[in-house]
Amino acid sequence: PTNMAAVSVELTAVSAAKQLSFTEICSQAWRGASISMGDPLVQQQAVEGAVLRAQAAFAAYPLDVLKTQVQAGSPKYSRLTSLPVLLRDYRFNVFKGYPGVGTNSFMMGALMFGGYRFFDNFWKLQNVPDYWRPAVAGGSIGVLCGLVATPLEQIKTVLALQESWLKEGKIKDRIYPSVVQGALRAPLQLKFYAAAPLMIRTGLFDCQLFFYNSRLREWLATNGSSMSAGTNVAISTFGFMFAGLVGATVNYPFDLVKGRMMAEAFQATSGEVPKMSMSRHFRMVLQEQGFTGLFRGLPTRSVLHATVWCVVGLGREACERLGLRESAKRRSAEKGHSQKLNA
């Protein structure tokens, strides 16, 4: 039976034997990713990750709406402590945009597994060292995921802001009554207005997250056997969460600009206000608020990410302890696949 070790040896041998063209590299990388995604354990992990990310996004969604308001410069919802006020004002409408975020979370969770393996193979054939390859592959799939996520993220932003726009008298009726209506009716110019900062933000985040987690896995593989099961759970769960928090902090200026651009996108694309580029938004923030202005709203996003990654991390441990992966592990072993996941 085919296993990933054989695929890795084949990829190395082929790349060493001759200089491959770009098309040949993509073909080899795709073949390796396809074999990897044929592993029942990888398939189970992909579905598990997608479901957990969607559930975590639901748990944290009110914080996501608050973050959108903070980044848009709302005077009423201007800090983390404004969450009770927002929940009182929005009530159940606070979840109106969740289907967009939930769909994105599910798609990104699934896309990450196959996409990461493709780019891991791709950069292996480009002779990127093993130590740095998780960062390069993670950044590559992150940029692609950011592009794919942009339309629904934009619709979610409009739905998150239109409730306060109605109360403030900026609009007379809701722009889009639902995510589905927004996805069908919104023009492409609106959907991709803020694609650039979202792609950069997601690329930076996944670059760091995959790198930190690969280092954490290596450390646990070396030292985990001498620790109790509880300590292993704590380190893997909170280490995963901490990696997410670091990544979210480093890329936050791009998240802020993404939020500002998405907040103005509807008015800008309909001609009500002038369009502004990503670089112009950066300059404006620096001129008006200084360097610290680039991190306005960071506490809200940090709590948001801590909630998401804690739910995902604990969910993964629960799946492992409840034996939900055992059937997939057994079928994977029968096919001769390695039980060590690389993402």
PyMOL commands that set and color helices and strands:
alter all, ss='L'
color gray80, all
select helices_A, chain A and resi 4-17+22-37+40-59+61-71+80-95+98-125+133-168+179-185+188-191+195-226+229-250+252-269+278-289+291-295+298-321+326-334
alter helices_A, ss='H'
color red, helices_A
deselect
rebuild
show_as cartoon
